[in-house]
Amino acid sequence: MGRGRQKAKYTKVARELKYNVPETNYEQLQRELQGSRTEHEEDELSKWSEYLDEDEENSDEDTEDYDQRRLA
């Protein structure tokens, strides 16, 4: 595709994005802003808490190792 055709295609896409207003789902937006979570989202978040607990334990060990090396 030549440069002229490519530029025309980008211009067309930009014009569509500028002037085409998508329909907004206000009910879904309100749910997102309220912060209500579904069961699936709760399950996903609970998985990450296990990793956070492990990281906290490892960070204490790393700090002790660092302190020992610094004293030596």
mmCIF file as Biopython writes it, N, C-alpha, C and O atoms, coordinates in Angstrom:
data_model
#
loop_
_atom_site.group_PDB
_atom_site.id
_atom_site.type_symbol
_atom_site.label_atom_id
_atom_site.label_alt_id
_atom_site.label_comp_id
_atom_site.label_asym_id
_atom_site.label_entity_id
_atom_site.label_seq_id
_atom_site.pdbx_PDB_ins_code
_atom_site.Cartn_x
_atom_site.Cartn_y
_atom_site.Cartn_z
_atom_site.occupancy
_atom_site.B_iso_or_equiv
_atom_site.auth_seq_id
_atom_site.auth_asym_id
_atom_site.pdbx_PDB_model_num
ATOM 1   N N  . MET A ? 1  ? 0.857   -1.159  0.000  1.0 0.0 1  A 1 
ATOM 2   C CA . MET A ? 1  ? 0.000   0.000   0.000  1.0 0.0 1  A 1 
ATOM 3   C C  . MET A ? 1  ? 0.907   1.228   0.000  1.0 0.0 1  A 1 
ATOM 4   O O  . MET A ? 1  ? 1.869   1.306   0.764  1.0 0.0 1  A 1 
ATOM 5   N N  . GLY A ? 2  ? 0.587   2.175   -0.862 1.0 0.0 2  A 1 
ATOM 6   C CA . GLY A ? 2  ? 1.380   3.391   -0.955 1.0 0.0 2  A 1 
ATOM 7   C C  . GLY A ? 2  ? 1.144   4.318   0.227  1.0 0.0 2  A 1 
ATOM 8   O O  . GLY A ? 2  ? 0.194   4.153   0.992  1.0 0.0 2  A 1 
ATOM 9   N N  . ARG A ? 3  ? 2.028   5.289   0.354  1.0 0.0 3  A 1 
ATOM 10  C CA . ARG A ? 3  ? 1.951   6.228   1.480  1.0 0.0 3  A 1 
ATOM 11  C C  . ARG A ? 3  ? 0.652   7.031   1.443  1.0 0.0 3  A 1 
ATOM 12  O O  . ARG A ? 3  ? 0.071   7.306   2.493  1.0 0.0 3  A 1 
ATOM 13  N N  . GLY A ? 4  ? 0.189   7.409   0.258  1.0 0.0 4  A 1 
ATOM 14  C CA . GLY A ? 4  ? -1.046  8.182   0.140  1.0 0.0 4  A 1 
ATOM 15  C C  . GLY A ? 4  ? -2.260  7.405   0.618  1.0 0.0 4  A 1 
ATOM 16  O O  . GLY A ? 4  ? -3.119  7.942   1.317  1.0 0.0 4  A 1 
ATOM 17  N N  . ARG A ? 5  ? -2.325  6.146   0.238  1.0 0.0 5  A 1 
ATOM 18  C CA . ARG A ? 5  ? -3.455  5.310   0.666  1.0 0.0 5  A 1 
ATOM 19  C C  . ARG A ? 5  ? -3.412  5.062   2.170  1.0 0.0 5  A 1 
ATOM 20  O O  . ARG A ? 5  ? -4.445  5.060   2.839  1.0 0.0 5  A 1 
ATOM 21  N N  . GLN A ? 6  ? -2.209  4.854   2.691  1.0 0.0 6  A 1 
ATOM 22  C CA . GLN A ? 6  ? -2.062  4.616   4.119  1.0 0.0 6  A 1 
ATOM 23  C C  . GLN A ? 6  ? -2.481  5.852   4.919  1.0 0.0 6  A 1 
ATOM 24  O O  . GLN A ? 6  ? -3.179  5.739   5.927  1.0 0.0 6  A 1 
ATOM 25  N N  . LYS A ? 7  ? -2.055  7.019   4.466  1.0 0.0 7  A 1 
ATOM 26  C CA . LYS A ? 7  ? -2.413  8.255   5.153  1.0 0.0 7  A 1 
ATOM 27  C C  . LYS A ? 7  ? -3.920  8.481   5.101  1.0 0.0 7  A 1 
ATOM 28  O O  . LYS A ? 7  ? -4.518  8.914   6.086  1.0 0.0 7  A 1 
ATOM 29  N N  . ALA A ? 8  ? -4.537  8.188   3.952  1.0 0.0 8  A 1 
ATOM 30  C CA . ALA A ? 8  ? -5.982  8.358   3.816  1.0 0.0 8  A 1 
ATOM 31  C C  . ALA A ? 8  ? -6.729  7.416   4.768  1.0 0.0 8  A 1 
ATOM 32  O O  . ALA A ? 8  ? -7.751  7.783   5.347  1.0 0.0 8  A 1 
ATOM 33  N N  . LYS A ? 9  ? -6.206  6.208   4.916  1.0 0.0 9  A 1 
ATOM 34  C CA . LYS A ? 9  ? -6.838  5.253   5.820  1.0 0.0 9  A 1 
ATOM 35  C C  . LYS A ? 9  ? -6.754  5.742   7.268  1.0 0.0 9  A 1 
ATOM 36  O O  . LYS A ? 9  ? -7.741  5.678   8.001  1.0 0.0 9  A 1 
ATOM 37  N N  . TYR A ? 10 ? -5.575  6.232   7.685  1.0 0.0 10 A 1 
ATOM 38  C CA . TYR A ? 10 ? -5.420  6.768   9.036  1.0 0.0 10 A 1 
ATOM 39  C C  . TYR A ? 10 ? -6.313  7.980   9.261  1.0 0.0 10 A 1 
ATOM 40  O O  . TYR A ? 10 ? -6.878  8.149   10.341 1.0 0.0 10 A 1 
ATOM 41  N N  . THR A ? 11 ? -6.437  8.816   8.247  1.0 0.0 11 A 1 
ATOM 42  C CA . THR A ? 11 ? -7.293  9.999   8.358  1.0 0.0 11 A 1 
ATOM 43  C C  . THR A ? 11 ? -8.744  9.588   8.527  1.0 0.0 11 A 1 
ATOM 44  O O  . THR A ? 11 ? -9.473  10.187  9.318  1.0 0.0 11 A 1 
ATOM 45  N N  . LYS A ? 12 ? -9.169  8.572   7.792  1.0 0.0 12 A 1 
ATOM 46  C CA . LYS A ? 12 ? -10.538 8.089   7.897  1.0 0.0 12 A 1 
ATOM 47  C C  . LYS A ? 12 ? -10.815 7.540   9.299  1.0 0.0 12 A 1 
ATOM 48  O O  . LYS A ? 12 ? -11.860 7.825   9.885  1.0 0.0 12 A 1 
ATOM 49  N N  . VAL A ? 13 ? -9.891  6.763   9.828  1.0 0.0 13 A 1 
ATOM 50  C CA . VAL A ? 13 ? -10.053 6.186   11.162 1.0 0.0 13 A 1 
ATOM 51  C C  . VAL A ? 13 ? -10.084 7.298   12.211 1.0 0.0 13 A 1 
ATOM 52  O O  . VAL A ? 13 ? -10.906 7.268   13.127 1.0 0.0 13 A 1 
ATOM 53  N N  . ALA A ? 14 ? -9.191  8.277   12.074 1.0 0.0 14 A 1 
ATOM 54  C CA . ALA A ? 14 ? -9.151  9.383   13.032 1.0 0.0 14 A 1 
ATOM 55  C C  . ALA A ? 14 ? -10.444 10.180  12.998 1.0 0.0 14 A 1 
ATOM 56  O O  . ALA A ? 14 ? -10.945 10.593  14.044 1.0 0.0 14 A 1 
ATOM 57  N N  . ARG A ? 15 ? -10.983 10.397  11.823 1.0 0.0 15 A 1 
ATOM 58  C CA . ARG A ? 15 ? -12.236 11.143  11.684 1.0 0.0 15 A 1 
ATOM 59  C C  . ARG A ? 15 ? -13.386 10.379  12.323 1.0 0.0 15 A 1 
ATOM 60  O O  . ARG A ? 15 ? -14.243 10.979  12.970 1.0 0.0 15 A 1 
ATOM 61  N N  . GLU A ? 16 ? -13.413 9.054   12.147 1.0 0.0 16 A 1 
ATOM 62  C CA . GLU A ? 16 ? -14.473 8.240   12.761 1.0 0.0 16 A 1 
ATOM 63  C C  . GLU A ? 16 ? -14.382 8.299   14.285 1.0 0.0 16 A 1 
ATOM 64  O O  . GLU A ? 16 ? -15.401 8.393   14.971 1.0 0.0 16 A 1 
ATOM 65  N N  . LEU A ? 17 ? -13.164 8.244   14.807 1.0 0.0 17 A 1 
ATOM 66  C CA . LEU A ? 17 ? -12.998 8.310   16.259 1.0 0.0 17 A 1 
ATOM 67  C C  . LEU A ? 17 ? -13.387 9.675   16.801 1.0 0.0 17 A 1 
ATOM 68  O O  . LEU A ? 17 ? -13.927 9.778   17.902 1.0 0.0 17 A 1 
ATOM 69  N N  . LYS A ? 18 ? -13.121 10.706  16.047 1.0 0.0 18 A 1 
ATOM 70  C CA . LYS A ? 18 ? -13.402 12.061  16.513 1.0 0.0 18 A 1 
ATOM 71  C C  . LYS A ? 18 ? -14.893 12.358  16.532 1.0 0.0 18 A 1 
ATOM 72  O O  . LYS A ? 18 ? -15.394 12.951  17.487 1.0 0.0 18 A 1 
ATOM 73  N N  . TYR A ? 19 ? -15.603 11.955  15.493 1.0 0.0 19 A 1 
ATOM 74  C CA . TYR A ? 19 ? -17.002 12.353  15.344 1.0 0.0 19 A 1 
ATOM 75  C C  . TYR A ? 19 ? -18.013 11.289  15.739 1.0 0.0 19 A 1 
ATOM 76  O O  . TYR A ? 19 ? -19.192 11.604  15.902 1.0 0.0 19 A 1 
ATOM 77  N N  . ASN A ? 20 ? -17.591 10.041  15.897 1.0 0.0 20 A 1 
ATOM 78  C CA . ASN A ? 20 ? -18.515 8.974   16.261 1.0 0.0 20 A 1 
ATOM 79  C C  . ASN A ? 20 ? -18.541 8.834   17.777 1.0 0.0 20 A 1 
ATOM 80  O O  . ASN A ? 20 ? -17.533 8.471   18.384 1.0 0.0 20 A 1 
ATOM 81  N N  . VAL A ? 21 ? -19.666 9.115   18.382 1.0 0.0 21 A 1 
ATOM 82  C CA . VAL A ? 21 ? -19.798 9.025   19.829 1.0 0.0 21 A 1 
ATOM 83  C C  . VAL A ? 21 ? -20.425 7.669   20.164 1.0 0.0 21 A 1 
ATOM 84  O O  . VAL A ? 21 ? -21.570 7.401   19.797 1.0 0.0 21 A 1 
ATOM 85  N N  . PRO A ? 22 ? -19.663 6.811   20.867 1.0 0.0 22 A 1 
ATOM 86  C CA . PRO A ? 22 ? -20.228 5.502   21.208 1.0 0.0 22 A 1 
ATOM 87  C C  . PRO A ? 22 ? -21.318 5.649   22.272 1.0 0.0 22 A 1 
ATOM 88  O O  . PRO A ? 22 ? -21.307 6.586   23.070 1.0 0.0 22 A 1 
ATOM 89  N N  . GLU A ? 23 ? -22.252 4.705   22.260 1.0 0.0 23 A 1 
ATOM 90  C CA . GLU A ? 23 ? -23.336 4.732   23.229 1.0 0.0 23 A 1 
ATOM 91  C C  . GLU A ? 23 ? -22.802 4.280   24.589 1.0 0.0 23 A 1 
ATOM 92  O O  . GLU A ? 23 ? -22.127 3.255   24.681 1.0 0.0 23 A 1 
ATOM 93  N N  . THR A ? 24 ? -23.096 5.026   25.623 1.0 0.0 24 A 1 
ATOM 94  C CA . THR A ? 24 ? -22.575 4.753   26.953 1.0 0.0 24 A 1 
ATOM 95  C C  . THR A ? 24 ? -23.585 3.962   27.763 1.0 0.0 24 A 1 
ATOM 96  O O  . THR A ? 24 ? -24.770 4.293   27.798 1.0 0.0 24 A 1 
ATOM 97  N N  . ASN A ? 25 ? -23.107 2.924   28.405 1.0 0.0 25 A 1 
ATOM 98  C CA . ASN A ? 25 ? -23.938 2.117   29.295 1.0 0.0 25 A 1 
ATOM 99  C C  . ASN A ? 25 ? -23.758 2.679   30.706 1.0 0.0 25 A 1 
ATOM 100 O O  . ASN A ? 25 ? -22.795 2.348   31.398 1.0 0.0 25 A 1 
ATOM 101 N N  . TYR A ? 26 ? -24.690 3.528   31.121 1.0 0.0 26 A 1 
ATOM 102 C CA . TYR A ? 26 ? -24.570 4.217   32.395 1.0 0.0 26 A 1 
ATOM 103 C C  . TYR A ? 26 ? -24.753 3.289   33.592 1.0 0.0 26 A 1 
ATOM 104 O O  . TYR A ? 26 ? -24.185 3.537   34.656 1.0 0.0 26 A 1 
ATOM 105 N N  . GLU A ? 27 ? -25.528 2.237   33.435 1.0 0.0 27 A 1 
ATOM 106 C CA . GLU A ? 27 ? -25.711 1.287   34.536 1.0 0.0 27 A 1 
ATOM 107 C C  . GLU A ? 27 ? -24.407 0.565   34.847 1.0 0.0 27 A 1 
ATOM 108 O O  . GLU A ? 27 ? -24.045 0.404   36.012 1.0 0.0 27 A 1 
ATOM 109 N N  . GLN A ? 28 ? -23.707 0.134   33.815 1.0 0.0 28 A 1 
ATOM 110 C CA . GLN A ? 28 ? -22.430 -0.543  34.020 1.0 0.0 28 A 1 
ATOM 111 C C  . GLN A ? 28 ? -21.400 0.430   34.599 1.0 0.0 28 A 1 
ATOM 112 O O  . GLN A ? 28 ? -20.612 0.053   35.466 1.0 0.0 28 A 1 
ATOM 113 N N  . LEU A ? 29 ? -21.403 1.653   34.133 1.0 0.0 29 A 1 
ATOM 114 C CA . LEU A ? 29 ? -20.493 2.665   34.654 1.0 0.0 29 A 1 
ATOM 115 C C  . LEU A ? 29 ? -20.748 2.914   36.137 1.0 0.0 29 A 1 
ATOM 116 O O  . LEU A ? 29 ? -19.807 3.041   36.920 1.0 0.0 29 A 1 
ATOM 117 N N  . GLN A ? 30 ? -22.011 2.983   36.517 1.0 0.0 30 A 1 
ATOM 118 C CA . GLN A ? 30 ? -22.355 3.206   37.910 1.0 0.0 30 A 1 
ATOM 119 C C  . GLN A ? 30 ? -21.871 2.044   38.782 1.0 0.0 30 A 1 
ATOM 120 O O  . GLN A ? 30 ? -21.360 2.262   39.881 1.0 0.0 30 A 1 
ATOM 121 N N  . ARG A ? 31 ? -22.032 0.812   38.293 1.0 0.0 31 A 1 
ATOM 122 C CA . ARG A ? 31 ? -21.572 -0.354  39.040 1.0 0.0 31 A 1 
ATOM 123 C C  . ARG A ? 31 ? -20.059 -0.310  39.231 1.0 0.0 31 A 1 
ATOM 124 O O  . ARG A ? 31 ? -19.557 -0.642  40.305 1.0 0.0 31 A 1 
ATOM 125 N N  . GLU A ? 32 ? -19.336 0.096   38.196 1.0 0.0 32 A 1 
ATOM 126 C CA . GLU A ? 32 ? -17.881 0.172   38.287 1.0 0.0 32 A 1 
ATOM 127 C C  . GLU A ? 32 ? -17.459 1.242   39.288 1.0 0.0 32 A 1 
ATOM 128 O O  . GLU A ? 32 ? -16.517 1.041   40.055 1.0 0.0 32 A 1 
ATOM 129 N N  . LEU A ? 33 ? -18.145 2.366   39.284 1.0 0.0 33 A 1 
ATOM 130 C CA . LEU A ? 33 ? -17.777 3.450   40.175 1.0 0.0 33 A 1 
ATOM 131 C C  . LEU A ? 33 ? -18.120 3.145   41.630 1.0 0.0 33 A 1 
ATOM 132 O O  . LEU A ? 33 ? -17.445 3.622   42.542 1.0 0.0 33 A 1 
ATOM 133 N N  . GLN A ? 34 ? -19.160 2.357   41.847 1.0 0.0 34 A 1 
ATOM 134 C CA . GLN A ? 34 ? -19.524 1.990   43.209 1.0 0.0 34 A 1 
ATOM 135 C C  . GLN A ? 34 ? -18.550 0.975   43.787 1.0 0.0 34 A 1 
ATOM 136 O O  . GLN A ? 34 ? -18.436 0.845   45.006 1.0 0.0 34 A 1 
ATOM 137 N N  . GLY A ? 35 ? -17.864 0.272   42.937 1.0 0.0 35 A 1 
ATOM 138 C CA . GLY A ? 35 ? -16.880 -0.687  43.414 1.0 0.0 35 A 1 
ATOM 139 C C  . GLY A ? 35 ? -17.466 -2.011  43.820 1.0 0.0 35 A 1 
ATOM 140 O O  . GLY A ? 35 ? -16.820 -2.768  44.545 1.0 0.0 35 A 1 
ATOM 141 N N  . SER A ? 36 ? -18.672 -2.320  43.379 1.0 0.0 36 A 1 
ATOM 142 C CA . SER A ? 36 ? -19.235 -3.625  43.717 1.0 0.0 36 A 1 
ATOM 143 C C  . SER A ? 36 ? -18.504 -4.695  42.915 1.0 0.0 36 A 1 
ATOM 144 O O  . SER A ? 36 ? -18.265 -4.546  41.717 1.0 0.0 36 A 1 
ATOM 145 N N  . ARG A ? 37 ? -18.154 -5.778  43.610 1.0 0.0 37 A 1 
ATOM 146 C CA . ARG A ? 37 ? -17.391 -6.837  42.968 1.0 0.0 37 A 1 
ATOM 147 C C  . ARG A ? 37 ? -18.234 -8.099  42.884 1.0 0.0 37 A 1 
ATOM 148 O O  . ARG A ? 37 ? -19.084 -8.359  43.735 1.0 0.0 37 A 1 
ATOM 149 N N  . THR A ? 38 ? -17.984 -8.862  41.857 1.0 0.0 38 A 1 
ATOM 150 C CA . THR A ? 38 ? -18.664 -10.141 41.696 1.0 0.0 38 A 1 
ATOM 151 C C  . THR A ? 38 ? -17.867 -11.223 42.421 1.0 0.0 38 A 1 
ATOM 152 O O  . THR A ? 38 ? -16.752 -10.975 42.879 1.0 0.0 38 A 1 
ATOM 153 N N  . GLU A ? 39 ? -18.431 -12.406 42.521 1.0 0.0 39 A 1 
ATOM 154 C CA . GLU A ? 39 ? -17.738 -13.516 43.177 1.0 0.0 39 A 1 
ATOM 155 C C  . GLU A ? 39 ? -16.453 -13.863 42.446 1.0 0.0 39 A 1 
ATOM 156 O O  . GLU A ? 39 ? -15.440 -14.182 43.068 1.0 0.0 39 A 1 
ATOM 157 N N  . HIS A ? 40 ? -16.499 -13.801 41.121 1.0 0.0 40 A 1 
ATOM 158 C CA . HIS A ? 40 ? -15.320 -14.131 40.323 1.0 0.0 40 A 1 
ATOM 159 C C  . HIS A ? 40 ? -14.179 -13.165 40.646 1.0 0.0 40 A 1 
ATOM 160 O O  . HIS A ? 40 ? -13.031 -13.586 40.790 1.0 0.0 40 A 1 
ATOM 161 N N  . GLU A ? 41 ? -14.486 -11.887 40.757 1.0 0.0 41 A 1 
ATOM 162 C CA . GLU A ? 41 ? -13.458 -10.902 41.070 1.0 0.0 41 A 1 
ATOM 163 C C  . GLU A ? 41 ? -12.900 -11.121 42.472 1.0 0.0 41 A 1 
ATOM 164 O O  . GLU A ? 41 ? -11.701 -10.955 42.693 1.0 0.0 41 A 1 
ATOM 165 N N  . GLU A ? 42 ? -13.755 -11.491 43.417 1.0 0.0 42 A 1 
ATOM 166 C CA . GLU A ? 42 ? -13.306 -11.764 44.777 1.0 0.0 42 A 1 
ATOM 167 C C  . GLU A ? 42 ? -12.344 -12.945 44.794 1.0 0.0 42 A 1 
ATOM 168 O O  . GLU A ? 42 ? -11.337 -12.916 45.502 1.0 0.0 42 A 1 
ATOM 169 N N  . ASP A ? 43 ? -12.650 -13.991 44.012 1.0 0.0 43 A 1 
ATOM 170 C CA . ASP A ? 43 ? -11.771 -15.152 43.942 1.0 0.0 43 A 1 
ATOM 171 C C  . ASP A ? 43 ? -10.411 -14.766 43.389 1.0 0.0 43 A 1 
ATOM 172 O O  . ASP A ? 43 ? -9.381  -15.220 43.887 1.0 0.0 43 A 1 
ATOM 173 N N  . GLU A ? 44 ? -10.405 -13.929 42.362 1.0 0.0 44 A 1 
ATOM 174 C CA . GLU A ? 44 ? -9.151  -13.488 41.766 1.0 0.0 44 A 1 
ATOM 175 C C  . GLU A ? 44 ? -8.318  -12.716 42.779 1.0 0.0 44 A 1 
ATOM 176 O O  . GLU A ? 44 ? -7.106  -12.915 42.861 1.0 0.0 44 A 1 
ATOM 177 N N  . LEU A ? 45 ? -8.943  -11.849 43.540 1.0 0.0 45 A 1 
ATOM 178 C CA . LEU A ? 45 ? -8.207  -11.056 44.521 1.0 0.0 45 A 1 
ATOM 179 C C  . LEU A ? 45 ? -7.683  -11.913 45.659 1.0 0.0 45 A 1 
ATOM 180 O O  . LEU A ? 45 ? -6.591  -11.662 46.169 1.0 0.0 45 A 1 
ATOM 181 N N  . SER A ? 46 ? -8.444  -12.921 46.067 1.0 0.0 46 A 1 
ATOM 182 C CA . SER A ? 46 ? -7.995  -13.762 47.173 1.0 0.0 46 A 1 
ATOM 183 C C  . SER A ? 46 ? -6.754  -14.571 46.792 1.0 0.0 46 A 1 
ATOM 184 O O  . SER A ? 46 ? -5.932  -14.873 47.658 1.0 0.0 46 A 1 
ATOM 185 N N  . LYS A ? 47 ? -6.605  -14.923 45.528 1.0 0.0 47 A 1 
ATOM 186 C CA . LYS A ? 47 ? -5.417  -15.644 45.090 1.0 0.0 47 A 1 
ATOM 187 C C  . LYS A ? 47 ? -4.166  -14.804 45.313 1.0 0.0 47 A 1 
ATOM 188 O O  . LYS A ? 47 ? -3.127  -15.326 45.717 1.0 0.0 47 A 1 
ATOM 189 N N  . TRP A ? 48 ? -4.264  -13.518 45.052 1.0 0.0 48 A 1 
ATOM 190 C CA . TRP A ? 48 ? -3.090  -12.651 45.146 1.0 0.0 48 A 1 
ATOM 191 C C  . TRP A ? 48 ? -2.677  -12.424 46.590 1.0 0.0 48 A 1 
ATOM 192 O O  . TRP A ? 48 ? -1.503  -12.166 46.858 1.0 0.0 48 A 1 
ATOM 193 N N  . SER A ? 49 ? -3.607  -12.513 47.521 1.0 0.0 49 A 1 
ATOM 194 C CA . SER A ? 49 ? -3.239  -12.295 48.920 1.0 0.0 49 A 1 
ATOM 195 C C  . SER A ? 49 ? -2.253  -13.364 49.391 1.0 0.0 49 A 1 
ATOM 196 O O  . SER A ? 49 ? -1.401  -13.083 50.234 1.0 0.0 49 A 1 
ATOM 197 N N  . GLU A ? 50 ? -2.355  -14.576 48.863 1.0 0.0 50 A 1 
ATOM 198 C CA . GLU A ? 50 ? -1.410  -15.633 49.218 1.0 0.0 50 A 1 
ATOM 199 C C  . GLU A ? 50 ? -0.001  -15.244 48.793 1.0 0.0 50 A 1 
ATOM 200 O O  . GLU A ? 50 ? 0.959   -15.489 49.524 1.0 0.0 50 A 1 
ATOM 201 N N  . TYR A ? 51 ? 0.127   -14.643 47.624 1.0 0.0 51 A 1 
ATOM 202 C CA . TYR A ? 51 ? 1.440   -14.223 47.144 1.0 0.0 51 A 1 
ATOM 203 C C  . TYR A ? 51 ? 1.995   -13.091 47.996 1.0 0.0 51 A 1 
ATOM 204 O O  . TYR A ? 51 ? 3.198   -13.043 48.253 1.0 0.0 51 A 1 
ATOM 205 N N  . LEU A ? 52 ? 1.141   -12.189 48.432 1.0 0.0 52 A 1 
ATOM 206 C CA . LEU A ? 52 ? 1.599   -11.088 49.265 1.0 0.0 52 A 1 
ATOM 207 C C  . LEU A ? 52 ? 2.148   -11.601 50.591 1.0 0.0 52 A 1 
ATOM 208 O O  . LEU A ? 52 ? 3.164   -11.103 51.075 1.0 0.0 52 A 1 
ATOM 209 N N  . ASP A ? 53 ? 1.485   -12.591 51.179 1.0 0.0 53 A 1 
ATOM 210 C CA . ASP A ? 53 ? 1.954   -13.154 52.433 1.0 0.0 53 A 1 
ATOM 211 C C  . ASP A ? 53 ? 3.330   -13.791 52.257 1.0 0.0 53 A 1 
ATOM 212 O O  . ASP A ? 53 ? 4.198   -13.641 53.116 1.0 0.0 53 A 1 
ATOM 213 N N  . GLU A ? 54 ? 3.531   -14.494 51.158 1.0 0.0 54 A 1 
ATOM 214 C CA . GLU A ? 54 ? 4.822   -15.130 50.897 1.0 0.0 54 A 1 
ATOM 215 C C  . GLU A ? 54 ? 5.900   -14.076 50.687 1.0 0.0 54 A 1 
ATOM 216 O O  . GLU A ? 54 ? 7.022   -14.245 51.166 1.0 0.0 54 A 1 
ATOM 217 N N  . ASP A ? 55 ? 5.590   -13.004 49.990 1.0 0.0 55 A 1 
ATOM 218 C CA . ASP A ? 55 ? 6.564   -11.946 49.743 1.0 0.0 55 A 1 
ATOM 219 C C  . ASP A ? 55 ? 6.988   -11.273 51.038 1.0 0.0 55 A 1 
ATOM 220 O O  . ASP A ? 55 ? 8.160   -10.931 51.197 1.0 0.0 55 A 1 
ATOM 221 N N  . GLU A ? 56 ? 6.062   -11.076 51.964 1.0 0.0 56 A 1 
ATOM 222 C CA . GLU A ? 56 ? 6.404   -10.449 53.235 1.0 0.0 56 A 1 
ATOM 223 C C  . GLU A ? 56 ? 7.364   -11.328 54.026 1.0 0.0 56 A 1 
ATOM 224 O O  . GLU A ? 56 ? 8.289   -10.815 54.655 1.0 0.0 56 A 1 
ATOM 225 N N  . GLU A ? 57 ? 7.163   -12.643 54.005 1.0 0.0 57 A 1 
ATOM 226 C CA . GLU A ? 57 ? 8.061   -13.547 54.702 1.0 0.0 57 A 1 
ATOM 227 C C  . GLU A ? 57 ? 9.442   -13.511 54.072 1.0 0.0 57 A 1 
ATOM 228 O O  . GLU A ? 57 ? 10.448  -13.478 54.782 1.0 0.0 57 A 1 
ATOM 229 N N  . ASN A ? 58 ? 9.502   -13.518 52.752 1.0 0.0 58 A 1 
ATOM 230 C CA . ASN A ? 58 ? 10.780  -13.506 52.051 1.0 0.0 58 A 1 
ATOM 231 C C  . ASN A ? 58 ? 11.502  -12.184 52.236 1.0 0.0 58 A 1 
ATOM 232 O O  . ASN A ? 58 ? 12.731  -12.165 52.295 1.0 0.0 58 A 1 
ATOM 233 N N  . SER A ? 59 ? 10.782  -11.091 52.329 1.0 0.0 59 A 1 
ATOM 234 C CA . SER A ? 59 ? 11.440  -9.796  52.467 1.0 0.0 59 A 1 
ATOM 235 C C  . SER A ? 59 ? 12.141  -9.686  53.811 1.0 0.0 59 A 1 
ATOM 236 O O  . SER A ? 59 ? 13.179  -9.032  53.905 1.0 0.0 59 A 1 
ATOM 237 N N  . ASP A ? 60 ? 11.595  -10.316 54.867 1.0 0.0 60 A 1 
ATOM 238 C CA . ASP A ? 60 ? 12.261  -10.315 56.163 1.0 0.0 60 A 1 
ATOM 239 C C  . ASP A ? 60 ? 13.582  -11.072 56.084 1.0 0.0 60 A 1 
ATOM 240 O O  . ASP A ? 60 ? 14.591  -10.631 56.633 1.0 0.0 60 A 1 
ATOM 241 N N  . GLU A ? 61 ? 13.571  -12.206 55.404 1.0 0.0 61 A 1 
ATOM 242 C CA . GLU A ? 61 ? 14.787  -12.998 55.253 1.0 0.0 61 A 1 
ATOM 243 C C  . GLU A ? 61 ? 15.825  -12.237 54.443 1.0 0.0 61 A 1 
ATOM 244 O O  . GLU A ? 61 ? 17.009  -12.259 54.778 1.0 0.0 61 A 1 
ATOM 245 N N  . ASP A ? 62 ? 15.396  -11.566 53.387 1.0 0.0 62 A 1 
ATOM 246 C CA . ASP A ? 62 ? 16.317  -10.797 52.557 1.0 0.0 62 A 1 
ATOM 247 C C  . ASP A ? 62 ? 16.958  -9.677  53.356 1.0 0.0 62 A 1 
ATOM 248 O O  . ASP A ? 62 ? 18.146  -9.403  53.186 1.0 0.0 62 A 1 
ATOM 249 N N  . THR A ? 63 ? 16.205  -9.033  54.212 1.0 0.0 63 A 1 
ATOM 250 C CA . THR A ? 63 ? 16.724  -7.931  55.016 1.0 0.0 63 A 1 
ATOM 251 C C  . THR A ? 63 ? 17.754  -8.446  56.010 1.0 0.0 63 A 1 
ATOM 252 O O  . THR A ? 63 ? 18.779  -7.798  56.228 1.0 0.0 63 A 1 
ATOM 253 N N  . GLU A ? 64 ? 17.500  -9.594  56.613 1.0 0.0 64 A 1 
ATOM 254 C CA . GLU A ? 64 ? 18.453  -10.167 57.553 1.0 0.0 64 A 1 
ATOM 255 C C  . GLU A ? 64 ? 19.755  -10.517 56.853 1.0 0.0 64 A 1 
ATOM 256 O O  . GLU A ? 64 ? 20.834  -10.237 57.375 1.0 0.0 64 A 1 
ATOM 257 N N  . ASP A ? 65 ? 19.665  -11.132 55.663 1.0 0.0 65 A 1 
ATOM 258 C CA . ASP A ? 65 ? 20.864  -11.467 54.901 1.0 0.0 65 A 1 
ATOM 259 C C  . ASP A ? 65 ? 21.658  -10.215 54.565 1.0 0.0 65 A 1 
ATOM 260 O O  . ASP A ? 65 ? 22.885  -10.205 54.660 1.0 0.0 65 A 1 
ATOM 261 N N  . TYR A ? 66 ? 20.965  -9.176  54.180 1.0 0.0 66 A 1 
ATOM 262 C CA . TYR A ? 66 ? 21.615  -7.909  53.827 1.0 0.0 66 A 1 
ATOM 263 C C  . TYR A ? 66 ? 22.329  -7.316  55.031 1.0 0.0 66 A 1 
ATOM 264 O O  . TYR A ? 66 ? 23.458  -6.837  54.925 1.0 0.0 66 A 1 
ATOM 265 N N  . ASP A ? 67 ? 21.657  -7.354  56.183 1.0 0.0 67 A 1 
ATOM 266 C CA . ASP A ? 67 ? 22.259  -6.807  57.399 1.0 0.0 67 A 1 
ATOM 267 C C  . ASP A ? 67 ? 23.509  -7.597  57.776 1.0 0.0 67 A 1 
ATOM 268 O O  . ASP A ? 67 ? 24.510  -7.004  58.177 1.0 0.0 67 A 1 
ATOM 269 N N  . GLN A ? 68 ? 23.467  -8.915  57.655 1.0 0.0 68 A 1 
ATOM 270 C CA . GLN A ? 68 ? 24.621  -9.757  57.989 1.0 0.0 68 A 1 
ATOM 271 C C  . GLN A ? 68 ? 25.786  -9.444  57.061 1.0 0.0 68 A 1 
ATOM 272 O O  . GLN A ? 68 ? 26.926  -9.360  57.518 1.0 0.0 68 A 1 
ATOM 273 N N  . ARG A ? 69 ? 25.525  -9.267  55.765 1.0 0.0 69 A 1 
ATOM 274 C CA . ARG A ? 69 ? 26.586  -8.947  54.817 1.0 0.0 69 A 1 
ATOM 275 C C  . ARG A ? 69 ? 27.167  -7.574  55.102 1.0 0.0 69 A 1 
ATOM 276 O O  . ARG A ? 69 ? 28.368  -7.356  54.946 1.0 0.0 69 A 1 
ATOM 277 N N  . ARG A ? 70 ? 26.324  -6.661  55.514 1.0 0.0 70 A 1 
ATOM 278 C CA . ARG A ? 70 ? 26.784  -5.301  55.793 1.0 0.0 70 A 1 
ATOM 279 C C  . ARG A ? 70 ? 27.685  -5.263  57.020 1.0 0.0 70 A 1 
ATOM 280 O O  . ARG A ? 70 ? 28.644  -4.493  57.066 1.0 0.0 70 A 1 
ATOM 281 N N  . LEU A ? 71 ? 27.378  -6.095  58.015 1.0 0.0 71 A 1 
ATOM 282 C CA . LEU A ? 71 ? 28.184  -6.124  59.231 1.0 0.0 71 A 1 
ATOM 283 C C  . LEU A ? 71 ? 29.529  -6.799  58.994 1.0 0.0 71 A 1 
ATOM 284 O O  . LEU A ? 71 ? 30.500  -6.502  59.690 1.0 0.0 71 A 1 
ATOM 285 N N  . ALA A ? 72 ? 29.598  -7.696  58.029 1.0 0.0 72 A 1 
ATOM 286 C CA . ALA A ? 72 ? 30.832  -8.450  57.792 1.0 0.0 72 A 1 
ATOM 287 C C  . ALA A ? 72 ? 31.902  -7.617  57.144 1.0 0.0 72 A 1 
ATOM 288 O O  . ALA A ? 72 ? 32.997  -8.113  56.882 1.0 0.0 72 A 1 
#
